[in-house]
């Protein structure tokens, strides 16, 4: 079944059928990867990976996804090395790049940049993170990870912890999980970084139960504990970042006797102690690995139109 959109800028675009179709295609891509043999279904196709904000996982997993499918990749890496630095508009950059490549993935520090890009792109465009806005492919790989780790999505209790104000992955994942049934959300953050109204109003409209708290204890009875980094780059005041950066740190002893699956979009900067890594609960490196089949699925589905 084709996706109901040509460009992916927000998880709000997805229907439940779209989300399920991506999960199913990602599982098929995992089988392709497991064969360990070259696959050439994207032979002759080019992905442009435009990363104007730092990234390790998203950029490399997009590139790996295209290469694993037999396609090729062109990159623009770093704002100061691009013509955006000279004052070129996002629209002009994308108009041009979409005449070079068959599909574009872009990360940019400005919220709304993805919508500007998608409005002019001549080829499928994917938002790989637009400032504090959205990170839809992260949410899809998070969803795929939840489905794989828990065997279901419906009925789960999900706790999201940390920087919920600027954490675009939290916003995107909440909107995506909102497509499933009987979920309950617990948002744990300092009051300065609480979940924005655009997310709580979505939950209220859909009648999805949620609670907000500042204490970490509320997270430990969840099925999913989604940890996030306090994002230094979003703070105007460095001392405010220093005060909040280690407000929630997860240790192995807090998970004793708990069945929770621990996720984190990564990178982590101290909010999950490495003593958690050896626990079966720790799914964050498996989550990062799932970025490849999920992005393989999206590339193929968007290019088959
Ligand atoms: N999760 C994520 O977006 O990681 P990167 O910033 O390394 O791409």
Boltz pocket constraint, residues with backbone or C-beta under 6 A from the ligand:
constraints:
  - pocket:
      binder: B
      contacts: [[A, 54], [A, 55], [A, 56], [A, 57], [A, 58], [A, 59], [A, 128], [A, 129], [A, 138], [A, 265], [A, 266], [A, 267]]
      max_distance: 6.0
